Amino acid sequence: MKSSYALLLLFALALLLTGCHSVLEIEMVNNTGQDLAIDSFDTQMKRTSYSLRAGETARINVWYKLQILHGGETWDYHGPPVPPPLPKNFRKRIGVNRFLEKYQIGKDGAIYVLLPDSQRPTSDLPPQPSGYPVRPK
């Protein structure tokens, strides 16, 4: 009886976990040498704004469209897919169904993918996967 109860409980837990959506957290590193204003837009074009000081890192929403104000110019990045799906070694599990991806904005506006345990900011960029760096349009 105990083994049937344990099996039923295990099955219910497995069903619950597979039914959950995974959450992606994005960490953005400013390596432009200047402070930035970042606007992240979701698929309904709802904007979330961030201020990112030179050399600093911030967690931002997953974007469908991204605008970065750098000095007097605006860099635009449009999707989908922005960014393209990453190989697993660029994604770090940080909890149950939670993952972290790191990106770095370069002086030219290009967005590079970083390895999850990279120190910020870095000039030692890893070989970029297909589709990277993402450049402003």
C-alpha positions in Angstrom: 0.0 0.0 0.0 2.8 2.4 0.9 4.6 1.7 -2.4 1.4 2.4 -4.4 1.0 5.7 -2.5 4.6 6.6 -3.1 4.4 5.8 -6.8 1.2 7.8 -7.1 2.8 10.8 -5.4 5.9 10.5 -7.6 3.7 10.4 -10.7 1.8 13.5 -9.5 5.0 15.4 -8.8 6.5 14.4 -12.3 3.3 15.6 -13.9 3.4 18.9 -12.0 7.0 19.6 -12.9 6.6 18.7 -16.6 3.6 21.0 -16.8 5.5 24.0 -15.5 6.9 26.5 -18.0 10.6 27.3 -17.7 11.6 30.8 -16.8 14.5 32.5 -18.6 16.4 35.3 -16.8 18.7 37.5 -18.9 21.6 39.4 -17.5 22.9 42.2 -19.6 26.5 43.6 -19.2 27.3 47.1 -20.3 30.8 47.2 -21.9 30.2 50.3 -24.0 32.1 52.7 -21.7 29.0 54.9 -21.4 25.8 54.8 -19.4 22.9 53.3 -21.3 19.1 53.6 -21.3 17.5 50.3 -22.3 13.9 49.7 -23.4 12.8 46.1 -23.6 9.5 45.3 -25.4 7.5 42.1 -25.1 5.4 40.6 -27.9 2.5 42.9 -27.0 5.0 45.9 -27.2 4.8 46.6 -23.5 7.9 48.5 -22.6 10.1 48.0 -19.6 12.9 50.6 -19.1 16.3 50.1 -17.5 19.3 52.4 -16.7 22.6 50.6 -17.0 25.8 52.3 -15.9 29.0 51.7 -17.7 30.6 48.4 -16.6 27.5 47.4 -14.7 25.1 44.4 -15.1 21.3 44.3 -14.9 18.7 41.6 -15.3 16.2 42.5 -18.0 13.1 41.0 -19.5 13.3 38.6 -22.4 12.8 40.9 -25.4 10.9 40.8 -28.7 12.2 44.3 -29.5 15.1 46.1 -27.8 16.1 49.7 -28.0 19.3 51.1 -26.4 20.0 54.8 -26.2 23.8 55.2 -26.3 24.9 58.8 -26.2 22.8 60.6 -28.9 22.1 57.5 -31.0 19.5 54.7 -30.6 20.4 51.1 -31.4 17.4 48.9 -32.4 17.2 45.1 -32.3 14.1 43.4 -33.6 12.7 39.9 -33.4 11.8 37.2 -33.7 14.2 35.6 -33.1 16.2 37.9 -31.0 18.2 36.3 -29.7 18.5 33.0 -31.5 18.3 29.9 -29.3 21.6 29.2 -27.5 23.6 26.0 -27.1 23.2 24.5 -23.6 26.7 25.5 -22.5 25.6 29.2 -22.7 22.6 28.6 -20.4 22.9 27.9 -16.6 20.2 26.3 -14.5 19.6 28.5 -11.4 16.6 26.7 -10.0 13.8 24.3 -10.9 12.8 25.3 -14.4 14.8 28.6 -14.1 17.7 29.4 -16.4 20.2 32.3 -16.8 21.7 33.6 -20.0 24.3 36.4 -20.1 24.9 39.0 -22.8 27.3 41.8 -23.2 26.7 45.0 -25.2 29.9 46.1 -26.9 31.1 49.6 -27.9 29.7 49.1 -31.4 26.3 48.1 -30.2 26.8 44.4 -30.9 25.3 42.0 -28.3 27.6 39.1 -27.5 26.6 36.0 -25.6 28.7 35.2 -22.6 29.3 32.0 -20.7 27.0 31.9 -17.6 29.9 32.1 -15.1 31.8 34.9 -16.9 32.9 37.9 -14.9 31.6 41.2 -16.0 32.5 43.0 -18.3 35.0 40.9 -20.2 37.2 41.4 -23.2 37.8 37.6 -23.3 34.7 36.7 -25.3 34.0 33.0 -26.0 33.6 31.8 -29.6 30.1 33.0 -30.5 27.4 30.6 -31.5 25.5 30.8 -34.7 23.6 34.1 -35.1 25.8 36.0 -32.7 26.8 38.7 -32.1 23.4 40.4 -32.7 23.9 43.8 -34.3 21.6 46.8 -34.2 19.5 47.4 -37.3 
